[in-house]
């Protein structure tokens, strides 16, 4: 299996693990979006918490130029830690939610 195909499988596994955890509040549906043809992967919450609408990405990850770009991470422990534990090297993970000028101060790839 090539590296990008391996990254796809790791990302999907991690997102599925988070998707198995239903929110403890409200009537919230958990949706996974796996667009392998464009390498976009998301975990979405959608529903209602009392009278308040809940809708948005909990996790949004893309694969670009052979690197994993974490666009949004709403998890407590950080999806980057999950990727590292699965064997993805620091230099193949981009914390895209940080401004490009600040990425050089992290142990991860700048772009």
C-alpha distances in whole Angstrom, upper triangle without the diagonal:
4,7,8,6,6,10,11,10,12,15,15,16,18,20,21,22,24,25,26,29,32,34,38,40,41,39,36,33,29,27,23,22,19,19,15,17,18,16,19,19,23,25,28,32,34,38,41,42,46,47,44,41,38,35,32,29,28,25,24,20,19,16,18,17,14,16,17,20,22,25,27,27,30,28,31,28,26,22,22,23,20,17,19,19,15,14,14,17,20,20,17,19,22,25,26,29,31,33,31,34,33,30,30,32,29,27,24,23,26,24
4,6,5,6,9,10,11,12,14,16,17,19,20,21,23,25,26,27,30,33,35,38,40,41,40,36,33,30,27,24,22,18,18,14,16,17,15,18,18,22,24,28,31,34,38,41,42,46,47,44,41,38,35,32,28,28,24,22,19,17,14,15,14,10,13,14,18,20,23,25,26,29,28,30,28,25,22,20,22,20,17,18,19,15,14,13,15,18,17,14,17,19,23,24,27,28,30,28,31,31,27,28,30,27,24,21,20,23,21
4,6,5,6,9,10,11,12,14,15,17,18,20,21,23,24,26,28,31,33,36,38,39,38,34,32,28,26,22,21,18,17,14,16,16,13,16,17,20,22,26,29,32,36,39,40,44,45,42,39,35,33,29,26,25,21,20,16,14,11,12,11,8,10,11,15,17,20,22,22,26,25,27,25,22,18,17,18,17,13,14,16,13,11,10,11,14,13,10,13,16,19,20,23,25,26,25,27,27,23,24,26,23,21,18,16,19,17
4,5,5,6,9,10,10,12,14,15,16,18,20,21,22,24,27,29,31,34,36,37,36,32,29,26,23,19,18,14,14,11,12,12,10,13,13,17,20,23,27,29,33,36,38,41,42,39,36,33,30,26,23,23,19,17,13,11,8,9,9,6,8,9,12,15,17,20,20,24,23,26,24,21,17,16,18,17,13,15,17,14,13,11,13,15,14,10,12,15,18,18,21,23,25,23,26,26,22,24,26,23,21,18,16,18,16
4,5,5,6,9,10,11,12,14,16,17,19,20,21,23,25,28,30,33,35,36,35,31,28,25,22,18,17,13,13,9,11,13,10,13,13,17,19,23,26,29,32,36,37,41,42,39,36,32,29,27,23,23,19,18,14,13,10,12,13,10,12,12,15,17,19,21,22,24,24,26,25,22,18,18,19,17,14,16,17,14,14,12,15,18,17,14,15,18,20,21,23,26,28,26,29,29,25,27,29,26,24,21,19,22,20
4,5,5,6,9,10,11,12,14,15,17,19,20,21,24,27,29,32,34,35,34,31,28,24,22,18,18,14,15,12,15,15,12,15,14,17,19,23,26,29,32,35,37,40,41,39,36,32,30,27,23,22,19,18,14,14,11,14,14,11,12,11,15,16,19,21,21,23,22,24,22,20,16,16,17,14,11,13,14,10,10,9,13,15,16,12,14,17,19,20,23,25,27,26,29,28,25,26,27,24,22,19,19,21,20
4,5,5,6,9,10,11,12,14,15,17,18,20,22,25,27,30,32,33,32,28,26,22,20,17,16,13,13,11,14,14,10,12,11,14,16,20,23,26,30,33,34,38,39,36,33,29,27,24,20,19,15,14,11,10,8,11,12,9,9,8,11,13,15,17,17,20,19,21,19,17,13,12,14,12,9,11,13,9,10,8,11,13,13,10,10,13,16,17,19,21,24,23,26,25,21,23,24,21,19,16,16,18,17
4,6,5,6,9,10,11,12,14,16,16,18,21,23,25,28,30,31,30,26,23,20,17,14,12,9,10,8,11,11,8,9,9,12,14,18,21,24,28,31,32,36,37,34,31,27,25,22,18,18,14,13,10,9,8,11,13,11,11,9,12,13,15,17,17,20,19,22,20,18,14,14,16,14,11,14,15,12,13,11,15,16,17,13,13,15,17,18,20,22,25,24,27,26,23,25,27,23,22,19,18,20,18
4,6,5,6,9,10,10,12,14,15,17,19,22,24,27,30,31,29,26,23,19,17,14,13,10,12,10,13,14,11,12,11,13,15,19,22,24,28,31,32,36,37,34,32,28,26,23,20,19,15,15,13,13,12,15,17,14,14,12,15,15,18,19,18,20,19,22,20,18,14,15,16,13,11,14,14,10,12,12,15,18,18,15,15,18,19,20,22,25,27,27,30,29,26,27,29,25,23,20,21,23,21
4,6,5,6,9,10,11,13,14,16,18,21,23,26,28,29,29,25,23,19,18,14,14,12,14,13,16,16,13,13,11,13,14,18,21,24,27,30,31,35,36,33,31,27,25,22,19,17,14,14,11,12,12,15,17,14,13,11,13,13,16,17,16,18,16,19,17,15,11,11,12,9,7,10,10,7,9,9,13,15,16,13,13,15,17,18,20,22,25,25,28,26,23,25,26,22,20,18,18,21,20
4,5,5,6,9,10,11,12,14,16,19,20,24,26,27,26,22,20,16,15,11,11,9,12,11,14,14,10,10,8,9,11,15,18,21,24,27,28,32,33,30,28,24,21,19,15,14,10,10,8,9,10,13,16,13,12,9,11,10,13,13,13,15,14,17,15,13,9,10,12,9,8,11,12,9,12,10,14,15,16,13,12,14,15,16,17,20,23,23,26,24,21,24,24,21,20,17,17,20,18
4,6,5,6,9,10,10,12,15,17,19,23,25,25,24,21,18,14,12,9,9,7,10,10,14,14,11,10,7,9,10,13,16,19,23,26,27,31,32,29,27,23,21,18,15,14,11,11,10,11,12,16,18,16,15,12,14,13,15,15,15,16,15,18,17,15,12,14,15,12,11,15,15,12,14,14,17,19,20,17,15,17,18,19,20,23,26,26,29,28,25,27,28,25,23,21,21,23,22
4,6,5,6,9,10,11,13,16,19,22,24,25,24,21,19,15,14,11,12,11,14,13,17,18,14,14,11,12,12,15,18,21,24,27,27,31,33,30,28,24,22,20,17,15,13,14,13,14,15,19,21,18,17,14,16,15,18,17,16,17,15,17,16,15,11,13,14,10,10,13,13,10,13,13,17,19,21,18,17,19,19,21,21,24,27,28,31,29,26,28,29,25,24,21,22,25,24
4,5,5,7,9,10,12,15,17,20,22,24,23,20,18,14,14,11,13,12,15,15,19,18,15,14,11,11,10,14,16,19,22,25,25,29,31,28,26,22,21,18,15,12,10,12,11,14,15,18,21,18,16,13,14,13,15,14,12,13,11,14,12,11,8,10,11,7,8,11,11,9,13,12,16,17,19,16,15,17,17,18,19,21,25,25,28,26,23,26,26,22,21,19,20,23,22
4,5,5,6,9,10,13,14,18,20,21,20,17,15,11,10,7,9,9,13,14,17,17,14,12,8,7,6,10,12,16,19,22,22,26,28,25,23,19,17,15,12,10,8,9,10,12,14,18,21,19,17,14,14,12,14,13,11,12,11,14,13,12,9,12,13,10,11,14,14,13,16,15,18,19,21,18,16,17,17,18,18,21,24,25,28,26,24,27,27,23,23,20,21,23,22
4,5,5,6,9,11,14,17,20,21,19,16,14,10,10,7,10,10,14,15,19,19,16,14,11,10,8,11,13,16,19,22,23,26,28,26,23,20,18,17,14,12,11,13,13,16,17,21,24,22,20,17,18,16,17,16,15,15,13,16,16,15,12,15,16,12,13,17,16,14,18,18,21,22,24,21,19,21,20,21,21,25,28,29,32,30,27,30,30,27,26,24,25,27,26
4,5,5,7,11,13,16,19,20,20,17,15,12,12,11,14,14,18,18,22,22,19,17,13,12,10,13,14,18,20,22,23,26,28,26,24,21,20,18,15,13,12,14,15,18,19,23,25,23,21,18,19,17,19,17,14,14,12,14,13,13,11,14,14,11,13,16,14,13,17,17,21,21,24,21,19,21,21,22,22,25,28,29,32,30,27,30,30,26,25,23,25,27,27
4,5,5,8,10,13,16,17,17,14,13,9,10,10,13,14,17,19,22,22,19,16,13,11,8,11,11,15,17,19,19,23,25,23,21,17,16,15,12,9,9,12,13,17,19,23,25,24,21,18,18,15,16,14,12,11,9,11,11,11,10,13,13,11,13,16,15,15,18,18,21,21,24,22,19,20,19,20,19,22,26,27,30,28,26,29,28,25,24,23,24,26,26
4,5,7,9,13,15,16,15,12,10,6,7,7,11,12,16,18,21,21,18,16,12,10,7,9,9,12,15,17,18,21,23,21,19,16,15,14,12,10,10,13,14,17,20,23,26,25,23,19,19,17,18,15,14,12,11,14,15,15,13,17,17,14,16,19,19,18,21,21,24,24,27,24,21,22,21,22,21,24,28,29,32,30,28,31,31,28,27,25,27,28,28
4,6,10,12,15,16,15,13,11,8,10,10,14,15,19,21,24,24,22,19,16,14,11,12,12,15,16,18,19,22,24,23,21,18,17,17,15,13,14,16,18,21,23,27,30,28,26,22,23,20,21,19,17,15,13,15,16,17,15,19,18,16,18,21,19,18,22,23,26,26,29,26,24,25,24,25,24,27,31,32,35,33,31,34,33,30,30,28,29,31,31
4,6,9,12,14,13,11,11,9,11,12,16,18,21,23,27,26,23,21,17,15,11,12,11,14,15,17,16,20,22,21,19,16,16,16,15,12,13,17,18,22,24,28,31,29,27,23,23,20,21,18,15,13,11,13,14,15,15,18,18,16,18,21,20,20,23,24,26,27,29,27,24,25,24,25,23,26,30,32,34,32,30,33,32,29,29,27,29,31,31
4,6,9,10,10,8,8,7,10,12,16,19,22,24,28,27,25,22,18,15,12,11,9,11,12,13,13,16,19,17,16,13,14,15,14,12,14,18,20,23,26,29,33,31,29,25,25,22,22,19,17,14,13,14,17,18,17,21,21,19,21,24,23,23,27,27,30,29,32,30,27,27,26,26,24,28,31,33,36,33,32,35,34,31,32,30,32,33,33
4,5,8,8,7,8,8,12,14,18,20,24,26,29,28,26,23,20,16,12,11,9,11,11,11,10,13,16,15,14,11,13,13,13,11,14,18,20,24,27,30,34,32,30,26,25,22,21,18,16,13,12,13,16,17,17,21,21,20,22,25,24,25,28,28,30,30,32,30,27,27,25,25,23,26,29,32,34,32,31,34,33,30,31,30,32,33,33
4,7,9,9,11,12,16,18,21,24,28,30,33,32,30,27,23,20,16,15,12,13,13,12,10,13,16,15,15,13,15,16,17,15,18,21,24,28,31,34,37,36,33,29,28,25,25,21,19,15,14,15,18,19,20,24,24,22,25,28,27,27,31,31,33,33,35,33,30,30,28,29,26,29,32,35,37,34,34,37,35,33,33,32,35,36,36
4,7,8,11,12,16,19,22,25,28,31,34,33,31,27,24,21,17,15,12,12,10,9,6,9,12,11,12,11,13,15,17,15,18,22,25,28,32,35,38,37,35,31,29,26,25,21,20,16,16,16,20,21,22,26,26,25,27,30,29,30,33,33,35,34,37,35,32,31,29,29,26,29,32,35,37,35,34,38,36,34,35,34,36,36,36
4,6,9,12,15,19,21,25,28,31,33,32,31,27,24,21,17,15,11,10,8,6,4,6,9,9,10,9,12,14,16,16,19,22,25,29,32,35,39,38,36,32,30,27,26,22,21,18,18,19,22,23,24,28,28,27,29,32,32,32,35,35,37,36,39,37,33,33,30,30,27,30,33,36,38,36,36,39,38,36,37,36,37,38,38
4,7,10,13,17,19,23,26,29,31,30,29,26,23,20,16,14,10,8,6,5,6,8,11,10,10,9,11,14,16,16,19,22,25,28,31,34,38,37,35,31,30,27,26,23,22,19,19,21,24,25,25,28,29,27,30,33,32,32,35,35,37,37,39,37,33,33,31,30,28,31,34,37,39,37,37,40,40,37,38,36,38,38,38
4,6,10,13,16,19,22,25,28,27,26,22,19,16,12,10,6,5,4,6,7,10,12,11,9,7,9,11,13,12,15,18,21,24,28,31,34,33,31,28,26,23,22,19,18,15,16,18,21,21,21,25,26,24,26,29,29,29,32,31,34,33,35,33,30,29,27,27,25,28,31,33,36,34,33,37,36,34,35,33,34,35,34
4,6,10,13,16,19,22,25,24,23,20,17,14,10,8,6,5,6,9,11,14,15,14,12,9,9,11,12,12,14,17,20,22,25,28,32,31,30,26,25,22,21,19,18,16,17,19,21,21,20,24,25,23,25,28,28,27,30,30,32,32,34,31,28,28,27,26,25,28,31,33,36,34,33,37,36,34,34,32,33,34,33
4,7,10,13,16,19,22,21,20,17,14,10,7,6,5,7,9,12,13,17,18,16,14,11,10,10,10,10,11,14,16,19,22,25,29,28,26,22,22,19,19,16,15,14,14,17,19,18,17,21,22,20,21,24,24,23,27,26,29,29,30,28,25,25,24,23,22,26,29,30,34,32,30,34,34,31,31,29,30,31,30
4,7,10,13,16,18,18,17,14,11,8,6,5,6,8,11,14,16,20,21,19,16,13,11,10,9,10,11,12,14,17,19,23,26,25,24,21,20,18,17,15,15,14,15,18,20,19,17,20,22,20,20,24,24,23,26,25,28,28,29,26,24,24,23,22,21,25,28,29,33,31,30,33,33,30,31,28,29,29,28
4,6,10,12,15,15,13,11,8,6,5,6,9,11,14,18,20,23,24,22,19,16,13,12,10,10,9,10,12,14,16,20,23,22,21,17,17,16,15,14,14,14,15,18,19,18,15,18,20,17,18,21,21,20,23,21,25,25,26,23,21,21,21,20,20,24,26,27,31,30,28,31,31,28,28,26,26,27,25
4,6,9,12,11,10,8,6,5,6,8,11,13,16,20,22,25,26,23,20,17,14,12,10,11,10,9,10,11,14,17,20,20,19,16,16,15,14,14,15,16,17,20,21,19,16,19,21,19,18,22,23,21,23,21,24,25,25,22,20,20,20,19,19,23,25,26,30,29,27,30,31,28,28,25,25,26,24
4,6,9,9,8,6,5,7,9,11,15,16,20,24,26,29,30,27,24,21,18,15,13,14,12,10,10,10,12,15,18,17,17,14,15,14,15,15,16,17,18,22,22,19,16,18,20,18,17,20,21,19,21,19,22,23,23,20,18,19,20,19,20,23,25,26,29,29,26,29,30,28,27,24,23,25,22
4,6,6,6,5,6,9,12,14,17,19,22,26,28,32,32,29,26,23,19,17,15,16,14,11,11,9,11,13,16,16,16,14,14,15,15,16,18,20,21,24,24,22,18,20,23,20,19,22,23,21,22,20,23,24,23,20,19,19,20,19,20,24,25,25,29,29,26,29,31,28,28,24,23,24,21
4,5,5,6,8,11,14,17,20,22,26,29,31,35,35,32,29,26,23,20,18,19,16,13,11,10,9,12,14,13,14,13,14,16,16,18,19,22,22,26,25,22,19,20,22,20,18,21,22,19,20,18,21,22,22,18,18,19,20,19,21,24,26,25,29,29,26,29,31,28,27,24,22,23,21
4,6,8,11,14,17,19,23,24,28,31,34,37,37,34,31,28,24,22,20,21,18,16,14,11,11,12,14,14,15,15,16,18,18,20,22,24,25,29,28,25,22,22,25,23,21,24,25,23,23,21,23,24,23,20,20,20,22,20,23,26,27,26,30,30,27,30,32,30,29,25,23,24,21
4,6,9,12,16,18,21,23,27,30,32,36,35,32,29,26,23,20,17,19,16,13,11,8,8,9,12,13,13,13,13,15,15,17,19,22,23,27,27,23,20,21,24,22,20,23,25,22,23,20,22,23,21,18,18,17,19,17,19,22,23,22,26,27,24,27,29,27,27,23,21,21,18
4,7,10,14,16,20,22,26,29,31,34,35,32,28,25,22,19,16,17,14,11,8,5,5,8,10,10,11,9,10,12,12,15,17,19,20,24,23,20,17,17,20,18,16,19,21,18,19,16,19,19,18,15,14,15,16,15,17,20,22,21,25,25,22,24,26,24,24,20,18,19,16
4,7,11,13,16,18,22,25,27,31,31,28,25,21,18,15,12,14,11,7,6,5,7,9,13,13,12,10,10,10,10,12,14,16,18,21,21,18,15,16,19,18,16,19,21,19,20,17,20,20,19,16,15,14,15,14,15,18,20,20,24,24,21,24,26,23,23,20,19,19,17
4,7,10,14,16,20,23,25,28,29,26,23,19,16,13,10,11,8,6,5,6,9,12,15,15,13,10,10,10,10,11,12,14,15,18,18,16,12,14,17,15,14,17,19,17,19,16,19,19,20,16,14,15,15,14,15,19,21,21,25,24,22,25,26,23,23,20,19,20,18
4,6,10,13,16,19,21,25,25,22,19,16,13,10,7,7,5,4,6,9,12,15,18,18,16,13,12,10,10,9,10,11,12,16,17,14,12,14,17,15,15,18,20,18,20,18,21,21,22,19,16,16,15,14,14,18,21,22,25,24,22,25,26,23,24,21,21,22,20
4,7,10,14,17,18,22,22,20,17,13,11,9,6,5,5,7,9,12,15,18,22,21,19,16,15,12,12,10,10,10,11,14,15,14,12,15,17,15,16,19,20,19,21,20,23,22,24,21,18,18,17,17,16,20,22,24,27,26,24,27,27,25,25,22,23,24,23
4,6,10,13,15,18,19,16,13,10,7,5,4,6,7,9,12,15,18,21,24,24,22,19,17,15,13,11,11,10,12,15,17,16,15,18,20,18,19,23,23,22,25,24,26,26,27,24,21,21,19,18,17,21,23,25,28,27,26,29,29,27,28,25,26,26,25
4,7,10,11,15,16,13,10,7,5,6,6,7,10,12,15,18,22,24,28,28,26,22,20,17,16,13,13,11,12,15,18,17,17,20,22,20,22,25,25,25,28,26,29,28,30,27,24,24,22,21,19,23,25,28,30,29,28,31,31,29,30,28,28,29,28
4,7,10,13,13,11,8,5,4,7,9,10,13,15,18,21,24,27,31,30,28,25,23,21,19,16,16,14,16,19,22,21,20,24,25,24,25,29,29,28,31,30,32,32,33,30,27,27,25,24,22,25,28,30,33,32,31,34,34,32,33,31,32,32,31
4,7,10,10,9,6,5,6,10,12,13,17,18,22,25,28,31,34,34,32,29,27,24,22,20,19,17,18,21,24,24,23,27,28,27,28,32,32,31,34,33,36,35,37,34,31,30,28,27,25,28,31,33,36,34,34,38,37,35,36,34,35,35,34
4,6,7,6,5,5,8,12,15,15,19,21,25,27,31,34,37,37,35,31,29,26,24,21,21,18,20,21,25,25,25,29,30,29,31,34,34,34,37,36,38,37,39,37,33,32,30,29,26,30,32,35,37,36,35,39,38,36,38,36,37,37,36
4,6,5,6,7,10,13,16,16,19,22,26,29,32,35,39,38,36,32,30,27,25,22,21,18,19,20,23,24,25,28,29,28,31,33,33,34,37,36,38,37,39,37,33,33,30,29,26,29,32,35,37,35,35,39,38,36,37,36,37,37,37
4,6,8,10,13,17,19,19,23,26,29,32,36,39,42,42,39,36,34,30,29,25,25,21,22,23,27,28,29,32,33,32,34,37,37,37,41,40,42,41,43,41,37,36,33,33,30,33,35,38,40,38,38,42,41,39,41,39,41,41,41
4,7,10,13,16,20,20,24,26,30,33,36,38,42,42,40,36,34,31,29,26,25,22,24,25,29,29,30,33,34,34,36,39,39,39,42,41,43,42,43,41,38,37,34,33,30,32,34,38,40,38,38,42,41,40,42,40,41,41,40
4,6,10,13,16,17,21,23,26,29,33,35,39,39,36,33,31,27,25,22,22,19,21,22,26,26,27,30,31,31,33,35,36,36,39,38,40,38,40,38,34,33,30,29,26,29,31,34,36,34,35,38,38,36,38,36,38,37,37
4,7,10,13,15,18,20,24,26,30,32,36,36,34,30,28,25,23,20,20,17,20,22,25,25,25,28,30,29,31,34,34,34,37,36,38,36,38,36,32,31,28,27,24,27,29,32,34,33,33,37,36,35,37,35,36,35,34
4,7,10,11,15,16,20,23,27,29,33,33,30,27,25,22,19,16,16,14,16,18,21,21,21,25,26,25,27,30,31,31,33,32,34,33,34,32,29,27,25,24,21,24,26,29,32,30,30,34,33,31,33,31,32,32,31
4,7,9,12,14,17,20,23,26,29,30,27,24,22,19,17,14,15,13,15,18,21,20,20,23,25,24,25,28,29,29,31,30,32,31,32,30,26,25,23,21,19,22,24,27,30,29,28,32,32,30,31,29,30,30,29
4,6,9,10,14,16,20,22,26,26,24,20,18,15,13,10,11,10,13,16,19,17,17,20,22,21,22,25,26,26,28,26,28,27,28,26,23,21,19,17,15,19,21,23,26,25,25,28,28,26,28,26,26,26,25
4,5,6,10,13,17,19,23,23,20,17,15,12,10,7,8,8,11,14,16,14,13,16,19,18,18,22,23,22,25,23,25,24,25,22,19,18,16,15,13,17,19,21,24,23,22,26,26,23,25,22,23,23,22
4,7,10,14,17,20,23,23,20,16,15,11,10,7,6,5,7,10,13,11,11,14,16,15,16,19,20,20,22,21,23,22,23,21,18,17,15,15,13,16,19,21,24,22,21,25,24,22,23,21,22,22,22
4,7,10,13,16,20,19,16,13,11,8,8,5,5,6,7,11,12,10,8,11,13,12,13,16,17,17,19,17,19,19,20,18,14,14,12,12,11,15,18,19,22,21,19,22,23,20,20,18,19,20,19
4,7,11,13,17,16,14,11,9,6,5,5,7,9,11,14,15,12,10,12,15,14,13,17,19,18,19,17,19,18,19,16,13,12,11,10,10,14,16,17,21,20,18,21,22,19,20,17,17,18,16
4,7,10,13,13,10,7,6,5,6,7,8,11,13,16,16,12,9,10,14,13,11,14,17,15,17,14,16,15,16,13,10,10,10,9,10,14,16,16,20,19,17,20,21,18,18,15,15,15,14
4,6,10,10,8,6,5,7,7,10,12,15,16,20,19,15,13,13,16,15,13,16,18,17,17,14,16,16,15,12,10,10,11,10,12,15,17,16,20,20,17,20,21,19,19,15,14,15,12
4,7,6,6,5,6,9,10,13,15,18,19,22,21,17,14,13,17,16,13,15,18,16,16,13,14,14,13,10,9,10,12,11,14,17,18,17,20,20,17,19,22,19,19,15,13,14,11
4,5,5,7,7,10,11,15,17,21,22,25,23,20,17,16,19,19,16,18,21,19,18,14,15,15,13,10,10,10,12,11,15,16,17,15,19,19,16,18,21,19,19,15,12,13,9
4,6,9,10,13,15,18,20,24,25,27,26,22,19,18,21,21,17,18,21,20,18,15,15,15,12,10,11,11,14,14,17,18,19,16,20,20,17,18,21,20,19,15,12,13,9
4,7,9,13,15,18,20,23,23,26,24,21,18,16,18,18,14,15,18,16,15,11,12,13,11,7,9,11,14,14,18,19,20,18,21,21,18,19,21,19,18,14,12,13,11
4,6,10,12,15,16,20,20,23,21,17,14,12,15,15,12,13,16,15,13,10,10,10,8,5,6,7,11,11,15,16,17,15,18,18,14,16,18,16,14,11,9,10,8
4,6,9,12,13,16,17,19,17,14,11,9,13,12,9,11,14,13,12,9,10,10,9,6,5,6,9,9,12,14,16,15,18,17,14,16,18,15,14,10,9,11,10
4,6,9,11,14,15,18,17,13,11,10,13,14,11,13,16,16,16,12,13,11,11,8,6,5,6,6,9,11,13,12,16,15,12,15,16,14,14,10,9,10,8
4,6,7,11,12,14,14,10,8,8,11,12,10,13,15,15,16,13,14,12,13,11,7,6,5,5,7,9,12,13,16,15,12,15,16,13,14,11,11,12,11
4,7,10,12,15,16,12,11,11,15,15,14,16,19,19,20,17,18,16,16,14,11,9,7,5,5,9,11,12,16,15,13,16,17,15,17,14,13,13,12
4,6,9,12,13,10,9,11,14,14,14,17,19,19,20,18,19,17,18,16,13,11,9,8,6,10,12,14,17,16,15,18,18,16,18,15,16,16,15
4,6,8,9,7,7,9,11,12,12,15,16,17,19,17,18,16,18,17,13,12,9,10,8,11,14,16,19,17,15,19,18,16,17,15,16,17,17
4,7,9,8,9,11,13,13,15,17,18,19,21,20,21,20,22,20,17,16,13,13,11,14,17,19,22,19,18,22,21,18,20,18,20,20,21
4,6,5,7,10,11,11,13,15,15,17,19,18,20,19,21,20,16,16,14,15,13,16,19,21,23,21,19,23,21,18,19,18,20,21,22
4,6,9,11,11,11,14,16,16,18,20,19,21,19,22,21,18,18,15,17,15,17,20,23,24,21,20,23,21,18,19,19,21,23,24
4,7,9,7,8,11,12,12,15,17,16,18,16,20,19,16,17,14,17,15,17,20,22,24,20,19,21,20,16,16,16,19,21,22
4,5,6,7,9,10,11,13,15,14,15,14,17,16,12,13,11,13,12,13,17,19,21,18,16,18,17,14,14,13,16,18,19
4,5,5,6,9,10,11,13,11,13,12,15,13,10,11,10,12,12,14,18,19,21,19,16,19,18,15,15,13,15,17,17
4,5,5,6,9,10,11,9,10,9,11,10,7,9,8,11,12,13,16,17,19,17,14,16,15,12,11,9,12,14,15
4,5,5,6,9,10,10,11,10,13,13,10,12,12,15,15,16,19,20,22,19,16,18,17,13,12,11,14,17,18
4,5,5,6,9,9,11,12,15,13,11,14,13,16,17,18,22,22,24,22,19,21,20,16,15,14,16,19,19
4,5,5,7,5,8,9,12,10,8,11,12,15,16,17,21,21,23,21,18,19,19,15,14,12,13,17,17
4,5,5,5,6,7,10,10,9,12,13,16,17,18,21,21,23,20,17,18,18,14,12,10,13,16,17
4,5,7,9,11,14,13,12,16,16,19,20,21,25,24,26,24,21,22,21,17,15,14,17,20,21
4,6,9,11,14,12,12,16,17,20,21,22,26,25,27,25,22,23,23,19,17,15,17,20,21
4,6,9,12,10,11,15,17,20,21,22,25,24,26,24,21,21,22,18,15,14,15,19,19
4,7,8,7,8,11,13,16,18,19,22,21,23,21,18,18,19,16,13,11,12,15,15
4,5,6,7,11,13,16,18,18,21,19,21,19,16,16,17,13,10,9,10,13,14
4,5,5,8,10,13,16,15,17,16,18,16,12,12,13,10,7,5,7,10,12
4,6,8,11,13,16,15,17,15,16,15,12,11,13,10,8,5,5,8,9
4,7,10,12,15,15,17,15,18,17,13,14,15,13,11,7,6,10,9
4,7,9,12,12,15,13,16,14,11,12,14,11,9,6,6,9,8
4,5,9,9,11,10,12,11,8,10,12,10,10,6,5,6,6
4,5,6,9,9,12,10,7,10,11,9,10,7,8,8,8
4,5,7,7,11,10,8,12,13,11,13,10,10,8,8
4,7,9,11,10,9,13,14,12,14,12,12,11,12
4,6,8,6,6,10,10,9,12,11,11,10,11
4,5,5,7,10,11,11,14,13,12,10,11
4,5,5,8,10,11,13,12,10,7,8
4,6,7,9,11,14,13,12,8,10
4,6,6,8,11,11,11,8,11
4,5,5,8,7,7,5,8
4,5,8,8,7,6,9
4,7,8,10,9,13
4,5,8,8,12
4,7,9,12
4,7,9
4,6
4
